[in-house]
Amino acid sequence: MSGSDPAGATADPERDERIEAAITRLDLDAKVRLLTGAAMFDLAPEPLIGLAQTRLSDGPTGVRGPDFAGGPVAALLPNATLIAQHWSRDTAYDAGVLLAEEAAAQGVHVLLGPTVNLHRTPLGGRLFEAFSEDPLLTGDLAVGYVRGVQHGGVAATPKHFLANESETDRTTVDSVVDERTLREVYLLPFEMVVAEAPPWAVMASYNRVNGTPATEHRRLVEGVLKGEWRFDGAVMSDWFATTSTAASATGGLDLVMPGPGGPWGARLVEAVRSGAVPEPVVDEHVRRLLRLAHRVGTFGPGRRQAVPAPEPGSPARRDALRRLAAGGMAVLVNRRGTLPLTVPSGAVALIGRHATETVAQGGGSAQVRPPHVVSVAEGLTAALGADLVRVVDGVEVRERPVAAAGLLHDPVDASPGIRVIARDAEGAVVESRHIDGTDLIAGYGDGWLADAATIELSAELALDQAAQVQIGVRGAGSWTVRAPGITETTTLASADGPGADILSPPAWAAETVAESGAQITATVTAGDWVRLLGLVARPAPRPPADAIAEAVEAARECDVAVVVVGLTQEQENEGGDKTTLALPGEQDVLVEAVAGAAERTVVVVNAATPVLMPWLERVDAVLWAGLPGQEAGAAVADALLGEVEPAGRLVTTFPARDGQGPAWSPVPVDGAVHYAEGPAVGYRGWDASGEEPLFWFGHGLGYAAWEYGAVEADTDGGVVRTVIVWLANTATHPGREVVQVYLRPPGGEPVRLIGWEAVTVAAQEETRVRVDCDPRTQRVWDPEGSRWTPLTGGEILIARGLGDIRARIPLEG
């Protein structure tokens, strides 16, 4: 097993002696200076004790580096839910190893991931970063991921501790969760990763937990994380999350991010001198920070050197990421053996905006700048040949305009991207730079915009012919925009919340007719707040009726129609939650129309989180493609054509309509989100309700056929230890199965996943599958006695998801 060697905490007397000696050499001001970031993603060096700068980077599916936009090119992995759909700790480990290589090559020492919050409600805007709705599956994958990252000498940072399952009002919301639910559900993934792959850092969340901010929650941080679990790493804040001085310093927080400002600094020095914070508390924070620095090679001997890694666009990286994406995709429906596709003579009609502008990643701090994104149109055309693929764009899927790839070129050097000119108050040029992209971040960084009074963005359009286009800008501020047929002055209001002007920048655009080479110039007033600024240029949207008519015509003329639908960063984005699971725009109407015209219809869903499927009974197959990363289209082609079996299993239960499920709204009421469903989160609550979802957690058909034979269980004191299953692949080709074991306890306790095992079986072969079951899921927390008691009795369910139970074993209570 590739993830079998823990990268855990070990005794290191020499390190500890070095740390204690360093602490004694630092005065109070110097110690406190180390406990707040020196910049947005850097920690301060201290030459006096031999401490070098330590660099952090956002993750969790790529290493972005210190720049939110325009930074280094980095490999873009499939999103966390797609990796999780492998149901494999080894796969998570391999993803962590790859990320560590990327981090080391960029000089990054600490990766801010994985996200181990749960999919409590399908409306959560940031679910694409988190593994699943189940605490055991999430914890197990987090163990593999953390081991992989730290095997490469890079610190992993599980986040966000704790009860951060929605984004609405995330900096002020109070997550109200009873003690039992906290212990059994939301703490369990963190407990597992601390026990089995001790991370070198943990990130505290923005929200309050039962009235106390997570950054100063002494009972959870000092009591549970550092006390009961003996976590010896550093606890850092989420960015701008810390609002107190003494309460956070004595509550267990070790590091405030970012810096150099913040609530510690001089105020913490004064709090120590006044007696509000004992100096040994500061020493303990420094001790943990230096322990982190020692582990990543920025403190002590053996300073880490830059490590060569495969280029993000190299064949080795591309092949690994392509298989990682394709293997995690899930076949949700496959009528008449439609998949894998065979196209002996006729053409495929490939339809939909997500086919031509495939979404590879979610929005927010997880975004990276990949070397490319292979669209589904490019991937399927490369696999079948241009003569066999007819591409039809489809309906508009966005409300806010963004730049289309390749349309903007720098007017100075004609390279793809834009020109940015900083001018002073008199209009003189302070600096002129090429930006390899369409956006930049103003307000922090190397300060090259610090002396600007205005910032000018300009580009030339690269068009095949004169066309109707949308031209505009993104970003808060007062803008003047000039382009052929457009002279506009507009003010875009700043958004609320930390980072909102980066995560969800306001936008404006207008339509005009333009020719290739036409110049766009947009000027905005400079400011000292952090915001994203960018240009918009894209083909003007067509009326939906015209797009649907073209799609129907293509569907009638081809052997099979593949419709690619999905979500965008408007729905799957940090800083906001969804209000519906419906596909945006007229995508449902498009699918219905195509299904009515095509001989066979396959729907590919390019989204990480559940969507409604009102057309489900009228299509032949559905492939859940997730957010597949930079090799997206090539991976989708592999899955559709059977080059790689899409053997993924869902990690979230899909409602059939809005409002269904044990938890729905992420919106606080009177400032609080009440976790009223208790431990019956996700499939657990669905099972208790007796209501049938659209698709169960754990569902996925793959391309093989499975028969389950004899089963037996081994128990110890009523706790299930192992389950043995005889499994046969009755298909004519090999396949991968995920044998899932659930416990349905007596007395109304919710059903829960207690173990699983993934196996690959040759055609017409059978095998004996041993599933090890985790006792941590077979216990109940007693809040009055503050202790665990075993959960015994009920029945064991051997299943392919709770919608397809293959065997039952009764248990004695």
C-alpha positions in Angstrom: 0.0 0.0 0.0 1.7 3.2 -1.2 0.3 5.2 1.8 1.3 2.8 4.5 4.3 4.6 6.0 3.0 7.4 8.3 4.7 10.8 8.1 3.9 11.2 11.7 5.4 12.9 14.7 8.5 11.2 16.2 10.6 12.1 19.1 13.6 14.2 18.1 15.6 15.3 21.2 18.2 17.2 19.1 15.5 19.2 17.4 13.7 20.0 20.7 17.0 21.1 22.3 17.7 23.4 19.3 14.2 24.9 19.7 14.5 25.5 23.4 17.9 27.2 22.9 16.4 29.4 20.2 13.5 30.5 22.4 15.9 31.6 25.2 17.9 33.8 22.7 14.8 35.7 21.6 13.3 38.6 23.5 9.5 39.1 23.8 9.2 41.4 20.7 11.2 39.0 18.6 9.1 36.0 19.7 5.9 37.8 19.0 7.1 38.9 15.6 7.3 35.3 14.5 3.7 34.6 15.4 2.1 36.7 12.7 2.8 36.3 9.0 5.4 38.6 7.5 3.3 38.9 4.3 0.3 37.4 2.7 1.8 33.9 2.4 5.2 34.2 4.1 6.4 33.7 7.6 9.2 35.9 9.0 12.8 34.8 9.1 15.0 35.3 12.2 18.7 35.3 11.4 19.6 35.4 15.1 18.5 31.8 15.5 19.0 30.5 12.0 15.3 30.6 10.9 14.8 31.2 7.2 11.6 32.4 5.5 8.8 29.9 5.3 6.4 30.1 2.4 2.8 28.9 2.4 0.5 28.3 -0.5 -3.1 27.7 -1.0 -4.2 24.3 -2.2 -5.8 21.7 -2.1 -5.8 20.6 -5.8 -2.8 22.6 -7.0 0.0 24.7 -5.6 -0.8 28.3 -6.5 2.1 30.0 -4.8 1.9 33.5 -3.3 0.1 35.2 -6.2 -3.7 34.9 -6.5 -3.6 35.7 -10.2 -0.7 35.7 -12.7 1.5 33.5 -10.6 3.6 30.5 -11.7 2.1 27.8 -13.9 1.1 24.8 -11.8 -0.4 21.4 -12.3 -4.1 21.4 -11.8 -5.4 18.2 -10.3 -9.0 17.0 -10.4 -11.0 18.6 -7.6 -11.3 16.9 -4.2 -14.7 15.2 -4.7 -13.4 13.6 -7.9 -10.3 12.3 -6.2 -12.5 11.1 -3.4 -14.7 9.2 -5.8 -11.9 6.7 -6.2 -12.6 5.7 -2.6 -8.9 5.0 -2.2 -6.4 6.2 0.4 -3.7 5.2 -2.0 -5.0 7.5 -4.6 -5.2 10.4 -2.1 -1.6 9.6 -1.1 -0.4 9.7 -4.7 -2.2 13.0 -5.2 -0.4 14.3 -2.0 3.0 13.1 -3.4 2.4 15.0 -6.6 1.4 18.1 -4.8 4.5 17.9 -2.6 6.7 17.7 -5.7 5.0 20.8 -7.1 5.3 22.7 -3.8 9.0 21.9 -3.4 9.7 23.0 -7.0 8.1 26.3 -6.2 9.9 26.8 -2.9 6.7 26.3 -1.0 7.0 24.7 2.5 3.4 24.6 3.7 0.4 23.5 1.7 -3.0 24.8 2.9 -5.0 21.6 2.6 -6.7 19.2 2.6 -10.2 20.5 3.3 -11.8 18.0 5.6 -15.1 19.7 6.3 -18.2 17.7 5.3 -20.9 18.0 2.7 -23.6 18.8 5.2 -25.9 20.5 2.7 -25.6 20.2 -1.1 -25.9 24.0 -1.4 -22.5 24.5 0.1 -20.5 26.7 -2.3 -17.1 25.2 -1.3 -18.0 21.5 -1.3 -15.8 21.0 -4.4 -12.8 21.4 -2.1 -14.0 18.9 0.5 -14.0 15.1 0.1 -17.4 13.8 1.1 -20.5 13.8 3.3 -19.2 10.9 5.4 -16.7 11.4 8.3 -15.0 8.0 7.9 -14.4 8.3 4.2 -13.3 11.9 4.6 -10.9 11.0 7.4 -9.4 8.1 5.6 -8.7 10.1 2.4 -7.3 12.9 4.5 -4.9 10.4 6.1 -3.6 9.4 2.6 -3.4 12.9 1.4 -1.5 14.2 4.4 1.0 11.3 4.4 1.6 11.9 0.7 2.3 15.6 1.1 4.5 15.2 4.1 6.4 12.3 2.6 7.8 15.0 0.3 8.9 17.3 3.2 6.0 19.7 2.8 3.6 20.4 5.6 -0.1 19.6 5.1 -2.7 21.7 6.8 -6.1 20.1 7.3 -8.8 22.7 7.5 -11.1 24.3 8.6 -11.3 23.4 12.3 -14.3 23.3 12.9 -17.9 23.1 11.7 -17.3 25.2 8.6 -19.8 23.5 6.2 -21.2 26.6 4.5 -19.9 29.9 3.2 -22.8 32.4 3.8 -21.7 34.9 6.4 -18.8 32.6 7.1 -16.8 35.1 9.2 -19.6 35.8 11.7 -21.9 32.7 11.6 -22.3 30.7 14.7 -22.3 26.9 14.0 -24.5 25.5 16.7 -23.7 21.8 17.1 -24.4 19.5 20.0 -21.4 17.8 21.7 -22.3 14.3 20.5 -22.6 15.4 16.8 -19.3 17.3 17.1 -17.5 14.2 18.4 -19.0 11.5 16.2 -19.2 13.4 12.9 -17.3 16.7 12.5 -14.3 16.0 14.7 -13.8 12.4 13.5 -12.0 13.2 10.3 -9.6 15.5 12.2 -9.2 12.9 14.9 -8.3 10.2 12.3 -5.7 12.3 10.5 -4.1 13.4 13.8 -3.9 9.8 14.9 -2.7 8.2 11.7 -0.8 10.8 9.7 -0.1 13.6 12.2 -0.2 16.8 10.1 2.4 19.5 10.9 -0.2 22.2 10.9 -4.0 22.7 11.2 -6.0 25.7 10.2 -8.8 27.1 12.3 -12.0 28.3 10.6 -13.7 31.7 10.4 -16.9 30.8 12.1 -17.9 30.5 15.7 -18.7 27.1 17.2 -21.4 27.3 19.8 -20.8 30.9 20.4 -17.0 31.0 20.5 -14.8 32.0 17.5 -12.8 29.0 16.2 -9.6 31.0 16.5 -10.0 31.3 20.2 -11.9 28.1 21.1 -9.8 26.9 24.0 -12.0 23.8 24.6 -11.6 22.5 21.1 -8.1 23.6 20.3 -6.3 23.2 23.6 -8.7 20.7 25.1 -9.4 18.3 22.2 -6.9 18.9 19.5 -3.7 19.5 21.5 -4.8 17.9 24.7 -6.8 14.7 24.1 -5.3 14.0 20.7 -1.7 15.2 21.6 -1.4 17.2 18.3 2.1 18.7 18.4 1.9 20.9 15.2 1.0 24.5 14.7 -2.5 25.9 14.6 -2.9 28.8 12.3 -5.8 31.1 11.6 -7.6 31.3 8.3 -6.7 34.5 6.5 -8.0 37.6 8.4 -10.0 35.4 10.8 -8.4 36.4 14.1 -10.1 39.4 15.7 -8.9 39.2 19.3 -5.6 39.4 21.1 -5.5 37.7 24.5 -8.5 35.4 23.8 -6.9 33.9 20.7 -3.4 33.7 22.2 -4.6 31.8 25.2 -7.2 29.8 23.3 -4.6 27.7 21.4 -3.9 29.6 18.2 -0.2 29.6 17.4 0.0 31.7 14.2 -2.1 34.6 12.9 -2.3 35.0 9.1 -1.7 37.0 7.1 0.6 39.8 8.1 2.5 41.9 8.9 -0.6 43.5 10.5 -3.2 41.9 12.6 -4.4 41.7 16.2 -1.2 40.3 17.8 2.1 42.2 17.2 2.4 45.1 19.6 -0.9 44.3 21.2 0.2 40.9 22.1 3.4 42.2 23.5 1.4 44.6 25.7 -0.9 41.8 26.7 2.0 39.8 28.0 3.5 42.7 29.8 0.2 43.5 31.4 -0.3 39.9 32.6 -3.3 39.2 30.3 -1.2 36.5 28.5 1.5 34.6 30.3 4.8 34.6 28.5 5.1 30.8 28.6 2.0 30.8 26.4 3.9 32.8 23.8 6.9 30.5 24.2 4.7 27.5 23.4 3.4 29.1 20.2 7.0 29.8 19.2 7.9 26.2 20.0 5.3 24.9 17.7 6.1 27.3 15.0 9.8 26.3 15.1 8.8 22.7 15.2 6.9 23.3 11.9 9.9 25.1 10.4 12.2 22.3 11.4 10.0 19.8 9.7 9.9 21.7 6.5 13.6 22.5 6.5 13.6 26.2 7.2 15.1 25.9 10.7 18.0 23.8 11.7 20.5 21.7 9.6 19.6 20.1 6.3 18.1 23.1 4.7 15.8 22.0 1.8 17.0 22.7 -1.7 14.7 23.3 -4.7 13.7 19.9 -6.1 13.2 19.4 -9.8 9.8 18.1 -10.7 8.0 17.2 -14.0 6.7 20.4 -15.7 3.0 20.8 -15.2 2.4 20.3 -18.9 4.9 17.5 -19.3 3.7 14.1 -20.7 4.4 12.5 -17.3 2.2 14.9 -15.5 -0.5 14.9 -18.2 -0.8 11.1 -18.2 -1.0 10.9 -14.4 -3.7 13.6 -14.1 -5.7 12.3 -17.0 -6.0 8.8 -15.4 -6.6 10.3 -12.0 -9.6 12.3 -13.4 -11.0 9.5 -15.6 -10.8 6.8 -13.0 -12.8 8.8 -10.5 -15.7 9.7 -12.8 -18.9 7.9 -12.0 -21.5 6.3 -14.4 -24.8 7.2 -12.9 -27.1 5.8 -15.6 -26.3 3.4 -18.4 -29.4 2.1 -20.3 -29.1 -0.2 -23.3 -25.3 -0.5 -22.7 -24.8 2.9 -24.2 -21.5 3.4 -22.5 -18.7 2.9 -23.3 -19.4 4.5 -26.6 -18.7 2.7 -29.9 -18.9 4.9 -32.9 -18.1 2.6 -35.9 -19.3 4.9 -38.7 -21.6 7.7 -37.7 -20.7 11.0 -36.0 -21.1 12.2 -32.5 -22.9 15.4 -31.8 -21.1 17.1 -29.0 -23.3 19.8 -27.5 -23.0 22.4 -24.8 -21.0 25.3 -23.5 -19.3 23.0 -21.1 -18.0 21.1 -24.1 -16.2 24.1 -25.5 -15.5 25.9 -22.2 -15.0 23.0 -19.9 -14.8 24.0 -16.2 -11.7 22.5 -14.7 -11.7 23.9 -11.2 -13.8 25.7 -8.6 -13.4 29.3 -7.7 -11.7 31.0 -4.8 -8.4 30.4 -3.0 -8.1 26.9 -4.5 -7.6 28.2 -8.0 -4.3 27.7 -9.8 -3.0 28.8 -13.1 -2.7 25.5 -15.2 -0.5 25.1 -18.3 -3.7 24.5 -20.2 -7.2 23.1 -19.9 -8.2 20.4 -22.4 -11.9 21.0 -23.3 -14.2 18.1 -23.9 -14.4 19.2 -27.5 -10.7 19.0 -27.8 -10.4 15.7 -26.0 -13.1 13.9 -27.9 -12.0 15.3 -31.2 -8.5 14.1 -30.6 -9.8 10.6 -29.7 -12.2 10.1 -32.6 -11.0 12.5 -35.3 -12.5 15.8 -36.5 -14.7 14.0 -39.1 -16.6 12.1 -36.4 -17.3 14.9 -33.9 -19.7 17.8 -34.7 -19.4 20.5 -32.0 -22.3 22.7 -31.1 -21.8 25.4 -28.6 -25.1 25.3 -26.7 -26.8 27.8 -24.3 -25.3 30.5 -22.1 -24.4 29.2 -18.6 -23.1 32.3 -16.9 -24.7 35.5 -15.5 -21.5 37.4 -15.0 -19.2 37.9 -18.0 -15.7 36.6 -18.0 -12.9 36.5 -20.6 -12.9 33.7 -23.2 -9.6 32.0 -23.6 -7.3 33.4 -26.3 -9.3 36.5 -27.3 -7.1 39.1 -25.6 -3.5 39.9 -26.7 -1.1 42.5 -25.3 -1.1 45.5 -27.7 2.6 46.1 -27.1 4.1 42.7 -27.9 1.0 40.8 -29.3 1.5 37.9 -26.9 -1.6 36.4 -25.2 -2.6 38.4 -22.2 -3.1 42.1 -21.4 -1.0 45.2 -20.8 -1.1 46.9 -17.4 0.1 50.5 -17.1 0.4 52.3 -13.7 0.2 56.1 -14.0 0.8 58.8 -11.3 -1.5 61.7 -10.5 -0.1 63.7 -13.4 -0.7 60.9 -15.9 2.9 59.9 -16.2 3.7 56.2 -16.6 5.1 54.7 -13.5 5.4 51.2 -14.8 4.2 49.1 -17.8 3.9 45.3 -17.5 2.7 42.4 -19.6 0.2 40.1 -17.7 0.0 36.6 -19.0 -3.7 36.3 -18.5 -6.7 38.6 -18.2 -6.7 39.5 -14.5 -4.3 40.8 -11.9 -4.5 41.4 -8.1 -4.0 45.0 -6.9 -3.4 45.9 -3.3 -0.6 43.6 -2.2 2.4 41.8 -3.7 5.6 43.3 -4.8 4.2 46.8 -4.6 4.7 47.8 -8.2 1.3 49.4 -8.2 1.9 51.3 -4.9 2.6 54.6 -6.6 -0.2 54.5 -9.1 -3.1 56.9 -9.1 -4.8 55.1 -11.9 -4.3 51.6 -13.4 -4.9 51.1 -17.1 -5.6 47.7 -18.6 -5.5 47.3 -22.4 -5.6 44.5 -25.0 -6.3 43.8 -28.6 -9.0 41.4 -29.8 -7.9 38.3 -31.6 -10.9 37.3 -33.8 -11.2 35.2 -37.0 -13.6 37.8 -38.4 -15.8 40.7 -37.3 -18.2 39.5 -34.7 -20.7 40.6 -32.0 -18.8 40.5 -28.7 -19.1 41.4 -25.1 -16.5 43.8 -23.9 -16.2 44.8 -20.2 -14.3 44.8 -17.0 -14.1 42.9 -13.7 -13.3 44.4 -10.3 -14.5 46.9 -7.8 -13.7 50.6 -8.6 -14.5 53.5 -10.8 -13.9 52.5 -14.4 -13.7 54.2 -17.8 -13.9 51.7 -20.7 -13.2 52.4 -24.3 -13.6 50.0 -27.2 -15.2 50.2 -30.7 -18.7 51.4 -30.2 -18.2 51.7 -26.4 -17.3 54.6 -24.2 -18.5 54.0 -20.7 -17.9 55.3 -17.2 -19.1 53.0 -14.5 -18.5 52.3 -10.8 -18.6 48.7 -9.6 -19.3 48.4 -5.9 -17.0 46.6 -3.5 -18.3 43.3 -2.1 -18.6 42.4 1.6 -16.5 39.9 3.4 -12.7 39.0 3.5 -11.4 38.5 0.1 -14.8 39.0 -1.6 -13.3 41.5 -4.1 -11.0 38.7 -5.2 -13.3 35.7 -4.9 -16.4 37.2 -6.5 -15.5 40.4 -8.2 -18.3 42.5 -9.7 -18.3 42.8 -13.5 -19.8 44.9 -16.2 -20.0 44.4 -20.0 -21.7 45.7 -23.1 -22.1 44.3 -26.6 -20.6 45.7 -29.7 -19.4 44.6 -33.1 -15.6 44.5 -33.3 -12.9 43.3 -35.8 -9.7 41.5 -35.0 -7.1 43.9 -33.7 -9.7 46.2 -32.1 -8.3 47.7 -28.9 -9.9 47.7 -25.5 -8.7 50.2 -22.9 -10.0 50.3 -19.3 -8.8 52.7 -16.6 -9.7 52.4 -12.9 -8.8 54.5 -9.9 -6.1 53.0 -7.8 -6.6 52.1 -4.2 -4.9 50.3 -1.3 -7.5 47.5 -0.8 -6.9 44.0 -2.2 -9.0 43.3 -5.3 -9.0 41.6 -8.6 -9.0 43.7 -11.8 -9.5 42.3 -15.2 -10.8 42.7 -18.8 -13.8 40.8 -20.3 -14.0 39.8 -23.9 -16.1 37.0 -25.2 -18.6 36.2 -28.0 -22.0 37.7 -27.4 -24.5 35.2 -26.2 -27.0 33.9 -28.7 -30.8 33.6 -27.9 -31.3 30.2 -26.3 -33.9 29.2 -28.9 -31.3 29.6 -31.7 -28.7 27.5 -29.7 -31.2 24.8 -28.9 -32.4 24.6 -32.5 -28.9 24.1 -33.8 -28.3 21.4 -31.2 -31.5 19.5 -32.1 -30.5 19.6 -35.8 -27.1 18.1 -35.0 -28.6 15.5 -32.7 -30.9 14.3 -35.5 -28.1 13.9 -38.0 -25.6 12.0 -35.8 -25.6 8.5 -34.3 -25.3 9.7 -30.7 -25.6 13.0 -28.9 -23.3 13.8 -26.0 -24.6 16.9 -24.1 -22.1 18.4 -21.6 -23.8 20.5 -18.9 -22.7 21.7 -15.5 -22.0 24.5 -13.1 -19.4 27.3 -13.1 -17.5 29.3 -10.5 -20.6 31.3 -10.0 -22.1 28.4 -8.1 -19.0 26.4 -6.9 -17.0 29.2 -5.3 -15.5 30.1 -2.0 -17.3 32.9 -0.2 -20.9 32.0 -1.2 -23.4 29.2 -1.3 -25.9 28.1 -3.9 -29.6 28.8 -3.7 -30.7 26.0 -5.9 -29.4 22.7 -7.4 -30.9 23.5 -10.8 -28.5 23.8 -13.7 -28.0 27.5 -14.6 -29.4 28.9 -17.8 -31.5 26.9 -20.2 -29.4 23.7 -19.9 -32.3 21.5 -18.8 -34.3 22.7 -21.8 -31.4 21.9 -24.0 -31.0 18.3 -22.7 -34.8 17.7 -23.1 -34.8 18.9 -26.7 -31.7 16.9 -27.6 -33.1 13.7 -26.0 -36.3 14.1 -28.0 -34.3 14.3 -31.2 -31.3 12.0 -30.8 -31.3 8.2 -31.3 -29.1 8.0 -28.2 -28.3 10.7 -25.7 -25.4 10.8 -23.2 -25.2 13.5 -20.6 -21.8 14.5 -19.1 -22.1 16.6 -16.0 -19.2 18.9 -15.5 -19.8 19.8 -11.8 -18.4 18.8 -8.4 -21.7 18.9 -6.4 -25.2 17.6 -6.9 -27.5 19.0 -9.6 -31.1 18.4 -10.4 -31.8 16.1 -13.4 -35.5 16.6 -14.5 -34.6 14.9 -17.8 -33.1 11.8 -16.3 -35.7 9.3 -17.5 -35.3 10.5 -21.1 -31.6 10.1 -21.6 -29.6 6.9 -22.1 -26.6 7.5 -19.9 -25.2 10.0 -17.4 -21.4 10.3 -16.7 -20.6 12.4 -13.6 -17.3 14.1 -14.6 -16.7 16.4 -11.7 -14.2 19.2 -12.1 -11.5 17.2 -13.9 -8.5 19.5 -13.8 -6.2 20.5 -16.6 -6.6 17.2 -18.6 -10.4 17.5 -18.3 -11.5 16.8 -21.9 -9.0 14.0 -22.5 -10.2 12.3 -19.3 -13.8 12.6 -20.3 -13.0 11.1 -23.7 -11.2 8.2 -22.0 -14.2 7.5 -19.7 -16.8 7.7 -22.5 -14.8 5.4 -24.8 -13.8 3.0 -22.1 -10.1 3.6 -22.4 -10.2 4.1 -18.6 -13.1 2.6 -16.6 -15.0 5.4 -14.8 -15.3 3.4 -11.7 -16.0 6.2 -9.3 -18.6 6.1 -6.5 -20.5 9.2 -5.4 -19.4 10.9 -2.2 -22.6 12.9 -1.7 -26.2 12.0 -1.8 -28.1 13.7 -4.6 -31.6 15.1 -3.9 -34.2 14.8 -6.6 -35.6 18.3 -6.0 -34.7 21.4 -4.1 -35.4 21.3 -0.4 -34.9 17.6 0.1 -32.5 16.0 2.6 -31.7 16.1 6.3 -30.0 19.5 6.0 -30.8 22.1 3.3 -30.3 25.8 3.9 -26.8 27.1 4.6 -28.2 30.6 5.4 -27.9 31.6 9.1 -31.0 32.5 11.0 -30.4 35.3 13.6 -26.6 34.8 13.0 -26.6 31.0 13.6 -26.7 27.8 11.6 -28.2 25.0 13.7 -27.0 21.5 12.9 -30.5 20.2 13.9 -30.1 16.9 12.1 -27.4 15.9 14.6 -25.4 12.9 13.6 -27.9 12.0 10.8 -26.0 14.0 8.1 -26.2 13.1 4.4 -27.2 9.5 3.6 -27.7 8.8 7.3 -30.6 11.2 7.4 -32.0 10.1 4.1 -32.1 6.5 5.3 -33.9 7.5 8.5 -36.5 9.5 6.5 -37.4 6.6 4.2 -37.3 9.1 1.3 -35.6 8.0 -1.9 -32.9 10.4 -3.2 -32.0 10.8 -6.9 -28.7 8.9 -6.3 -27.3 7.5 -3.0 -23.9 8.2 -1.6 -21.7 5.4 -2.8 -23.6 4.9 -6.1 -21.6 4.3 -9.3 -22.1 1.6 -12.0 -18.7 1.4 -13.7 -18.5 -0.9 -16.8 -18.4 -4.3 -15.2 -21.2 -6.5 -13.7 -21.1 -7.9 -10.2 -22.5 -10.8 -8.2 -22.1 -10.9 -4.5 -21.8 -14.3 -2.9 -21.3 -15.6 0.6 -20.6 -13.1 3.3 -19.4 -13.5 6.9 -18.5 -11.1 9.7 -16.0 -11.2 12.6 -17.0 -9.3 15.7 -15.3 -8.6 19.0 -17.5 -7.6 21.9 -20.3 -6.7 19.5 -18.0 -4.4 17.5 -17.6 -5.4 13.8 -13.9 -6.0 13.0 -14.0 -7.5 9.5 -16.5 -8.6 6.8 -15.6 -11.2 4.2 -17.4 -11.0 0.8 -17.1 -13.4 -2.2 -17.3 -11.2 -5.3 -17.6 -12.2 -9.0 -17.2 -10.1 -12.1 -19.6 -11.5 -14.6 -18.6 -9.1 -17.4 -16.4 -9.8 -20.3 -13.8 -7.3 -19.3 -12.1 -6.4 -16.0 -13.6 -3.9 -13.6 -13.1 -2.2 -10.3 -15.7 -2.6 -7.5 -16.0 -0.8 -4.2 -17.5 -3.1 -1.6 -19.2 -1.0 1.0 -20.1 -2.1 4.5 -22.7 -0.2 6.6 -24.0 -0.7 10.1 -27.6 -0.1 10.8 -27.8 0.0 14.7 -30.9 -0.6 16.7 -32.9 1.9 18.6 -33.1 4.6 15.8 -29.4 5.3 15.7 -28.5 6.4 12.2 -26.9 4.0 9.7 -23.3 4.6 9.1 -20.4 3.5 6.8 -18.0 1.4 8.8 -15.6 0.1 6.1 -15.1 -0.5 2.4 -12.6 -2.1 0.1 -11.9 -1.4 -3.6 -10.8 -4.3 -5.7 -10.1 -4.9 -9.4 -11.3 -8.3 -10.7 -10.6 -9.9 -14.1 -13.4 -10.8 -16.4 -15.4 -13.9 -15.4 -13.3 -14.2 -12.2 -14.2 -14.1 -8.5 -12.3 -13.1 -5.5 -12.5 -13.0 -1.7 -12.7 -9.5 -0.4 -11.8 -8.6 3.2 -13.2 -5.3 4.5 -11.7 -4.0 7.7 -14.2 -2.1 9.7 -13.4 1.0 11.8 -14.4 0.8 15.5 -14.4 4.6 15.7 -17.7 4.6 13.7 -19.2 2.0 16.1 -19.4 4.1 19.2 -21.6 6.8 20.7 -20.4 9.8 22.6 -21.9 10.2 26.1 -21.9 14.0 26.8 -22.8 13.6 30.5 -20.0 11.1 31.1 -17.6 12.7 28.5 -16.8 9.2 27.2 -17.3 6.8 24.4 -19.6 3.8 24.7 -19.6 1.0 22.1 -22.6 0.8 19.7 -23.7 -2.9 19.3 -26.4 -4.8 17.7 -28.5 -4.1 14.6 -27.5 -5.4 11.2 -24.6 -5.2 8.8 -25.4 -4.1 5.2 -23.1 -5.1 2.4 -23.9 -2.7 -0.5 -23.1 -0.7 -3.6 -24.6 2.3 -1.9 -27.8 2.1 0.2 -29.9 2.0 -2.9 -28.3 -1.4 -3.9 -27.9 -3.6 -0.7 -26.6 -7.0 -1.7 -26.5 -8.8 1.7 -27.4 -8.4 5.4 -25.9 -9.9 8.5 -27.9 -9.6 11.8 -25.9 -8.8 14.9 -26.6 -9.6 18.5 -27.1 -6.6 20.8 
